[in-house]
């Protein structure tokens, strides 16, 4: 498994692209694309690009970990 290069959510930019999602999750780019196509994942489409708002990504990650209320 790959290791995330980020130590804190504060280090992330406002919007994450597929490369950043892969780095943060510690997965391959192809796996990040799969995750970004799952229903319920907070992706925005800007033309042909897919980006994820930082705050929505954090919320999604907490829900996946069972920490959201």
Sine and cosine of phi, psi and omega as CSV:
sin_phi,cos_phi,sin_psi,cos_psi,sin_omega,cos_omega
0.00,0.00,0.65,-0.76,0.05,-1.00
-0.96,0.27,0.41,-0.91,0.02,-1.00
-0.96,-0.27,0.65,-0.76,0.01,-1.00
-0.91,0.41,0.60,-0.80,0.04,-1.00
-1.00,-0.04,-0.04,1.00,-0.02,-1.00
-0.98,-0.22,0.64,-0.77,-0.02,-1.00
-0.99,-0.16,-0.35,0.94,-0.10,-1.00
-0.46,-0.89,0.47,-0.88,0.09,-1.00
-0.88,0.48,-0.48,0.88,0.00,-1.00
-0.88,0.47,-0.43,0.90,-0.02,-1.00
-0.97,0.25,-0.25,0.97,-0.09,-1.00
-0.98,0.20,0.52,-0.85,0.10,-0.99
-0.96,0.28,0.15,-0.99,-0.03,-1.00
-0.88,0.47,-0.55,0.83,0.02,-1.00
-0.79,-0.61,0.66,-0.75,0.00,-1.00
-0.95,-0.31,0.70,-0.71,0.13,-0.99
-1.00,-0.10,-0.02,-1.00,-0.08,-1.00
-0.88,0.48,-0.59,0.81,0.01,-1.00
-0.90,0.44,-0.68,0.74,0.02,-1.00
-0.93,0.36,-0.64,0.77,0.05,-1.00
-0.86,0.51,-0.70,0.72,0.02,-1.00
-0.88,0.47,-0.70,0.72,0.01,-1.00
-0.89,0.45,-0.71,0.71,-0.05,-1.00
-0.91,0.41,-0.68,0.74,-0.02,-1.00
-0.99,0.17,-0.26,0.97,-0.01,-1.00
0.96,0.30,0.60,0.80,-0.01,-1.00
-0.81,-0.58,0.11,-0.99,0.04,-1.00
-0.96,0.28,0.26,-0.97,0.03,-1.00
-0.90,0.44,-0.62,0.78,0.01,-1.00
-0.91,0.42,-0.60,0.80,0.06,-1.00
-0.93,0.37,-0.62,0.78,0.04,-1.00
-0.88,0.48,-0.66,0.75,0.06,-1.00
-0.87,0.49,-0.67,0.74,0.02,-1.00
-0.87,0.49,-0.72,0.70,0.01,-1.00
-0.88,0.47,-0.68,0.73,-0.05,-1.00
-0.93,0.37,-0.29,0.96,0.05,-1.00
-1.00,-0.09,-0.06,1.00,0.00,-1.00
-0.96,0.29,0.60,-0.80,0.08,-1.00
-0.87,0.50,0.67,-0.75,0.01,-1.00
1.00,-0.04,-0.20,0.98,0.05,-1.00
-0.99,0.16,0.73,-0.68,-0.16,-0.99
-0.99,0.16,0.91,0.41,-0.04,-1.00
-0.99,-0.12,0.61,-0.79,0.11,-0.99
-0.94,-0.34,0.66,-0.75,0.07,-1.00
-0.98,-0.20,0.83,-0.55,0.03,-1.00
-0.86,-0.50,0.99,-0.11,-0.15,-0.99
0.91,0.42,-0.82,-0.57,0.03,-1.00
-1.00,-0.06,-0.05,1.00,-0.01,-1.00
-1.00,0.04,0.48,-0.88,0.10,-0.99
-0.88,-0.48,0.81,-0.59,0.05,-1.00
-0.76,-0.66,0.36,-0.93,-0.03,-1.00
-0.81,-0.58,0.83,-0.55,0.07,-1.00
-0.90,0.45,0.71,-0.70,-0.06,-1.00
-0.78,0.62,-0.76,0.64,-0.07,-1.00
-0.90,0.44,-0.63,0.78,0.03,-1.00
-0.93,0.36,-0.58,0.81,0.04,-1.00
-0.90,0.43,-0.69,0.72,0.01,-1.00
-0.88,0.48,-0.71,0.71,0.02,-1.00
-0.87,0.49,-0.71,0.70,0.02,-1.00
-0.87,0.49,-0.71,0.70,-0.01,-1.00
-0.88,0.47,-0.66,0.75,0.02,-1.00
-0.92,0.40,-0.62,0.78,0.06,-1.00
-0.90,0.44,-0.64,0.77,-0.01,-1.00
-0.92,0.39,-0.51,0.86,0.00,-1.00
-1.00,0.08,-0.07,1.00,0.00,-1.00
0.99,0.15,0.29,0.96,-0.06,-1.00
-0.99,-0.13,-0.18,0.98,-0.02,-1.00
-0.99,0.14,0.51,-0.86,0.01,-1.00
-0.93,-0.38,0.00,0.00,0.00,0.00
